[in-house]
C-alpha cells in the first residue's frame, strides 16, 4: 500500500518522471515549500504544496488520505526510535 500512494504522489509532484535519476527521499535539497493539508468542499483531502511560484494541489479520497497519514506516522516512529 505504501508504494502505491508514494508513486502517485511522486508522479503528481514531479510531473510523472519515475526514472532512477529522480530525486529520492534521501537526496538533500535547498528547496523550501509551504504545505497545507485540509478537507475540500467536495469531500476530498487536499495536500497543497507551493514552492518558487509553483502551486501543486493534490486531492485524495478518505482511504488514500488515511494511507498517507499512516505512512507519515510510520516514518515518524522510525525516526523517533533511531
C-alpha positions as CSV (number, residue, x, y, z in Angstrom):
1,X,0.0,0.0,0.0
2,X,2.8,2.4,0.9
3,X,4.4,2.1,-2.5
4,X,1.2,2.8,-4.4
5,X,0.4,6.1,-2.8
6,X,4.1,7.3,-2.8
7,X,4.3,6.5,-6.5
8,X,1.1,8.5,-7.0
9,X,2.5,11.4,-5.1
10,X,5.8,11.3,-6.9
11,X,4.0,11.2,-10.3
12,X,1.9,14.2,-9.4
13,X,4.6,16.2,-7.7
14,X,7.4,15.8,-10.4
15,X,5.2,15.5,-13.5
16,X,5.3,11.7,-13.9
17,X,9.1,11.3,-14.1
18,X,9.9,8.0,-12.4
19,X,13.5,7.2,-13.5
20,X,16.2,6.2,-11.1
21,X,17.9,9.6,-11.6
22,X,15.0,11.5,-9.9
23,X,15.3,13.0,-6.5
24,X,14.9,10.4,-3.8
25,X,13.8,10.6,-0.2
26,X,17.4,10.8,0.9
27,X,18.6,13.4,-1.6
28,X,19.5,16.7,0.1
29,X,17.6,19.8,-1.2
30,X,17.8,23.5,-0.7
31,X,14.1,23.9,-1.8
32,X,11.7,25.2,0.8
33,X,8.0,24.9,0.3
34,X,4.7,25.8,2.0
35,X,2.5,22.8,2.9
36,X,-1.2,22.9,3.7
37,X,-3.4,19.9,4.4
38,X,-7.2,20.0,4.8
39,X,-10.6,19.0,3.7
40,X,-12.1,20.4,0.5
41,X,-15.8,21.4,-0.1
42,X,-16.0,18.4,-2.4
43,X,-15.3,15.9,0.3
44,X,-11.6,15.2,-0.5
45,X,-8.5,15.8,1.5
46,X,-6.2,18.2,-0.2
47,X,-2.4,18.4,0.2
48,X,-1.4,21.7,-1.2
49,X,2.3,22.5,-1.9
50,X,3.6,25.8,-3.0
51,X,7.3,26.5,-3.8
52,X,9.0,29.0,-6.0
53,X,5.8,30.2,-7.6
54,X,4.6,26.6,-8.4
55,X,1.3,25.5,-6.8
56,X,0.5,21.8,-6.6
57,X,-2.9,20.9,-5.2
58,X,-3.3,17.1,-4.7
59,X,-6.7,15.7,-3.8
60,X,-7.2,12.3,-2.2
61,X,-10.3,10.4,-1.1
62,X,-10.6,9.4,2.6
63,X,-9.0,6.0,2.1
64,X,-6.0,7.4,0.3
65,X,-5.6,10.2,2.8
66,X,-5.6,7.6,5.6
67,X,-2.9,5.6,3.9
68,X,-0.7,8.7,3.5
69,X,-1.3,9.6,7.2
70,X,-0.3,6.1,8.3
71,X,2.9,6.3,6.2
72,X,3.8,9.6,7.8
73,X,3.2,8.2,11.3
74,X,5.2,5.1,10.5
75,X,8.1,7.2,9.2
76,X,7.9,9.5,12.3
77,X,8.0,6.4,14.6
78,X,11.0,5.1,12.7
79,X,12.9,8.3,13.1
80,X,11.9,8.7,16.8
81,X,13.3,5.2,17.6
82,X,16.7,5.8,16.0
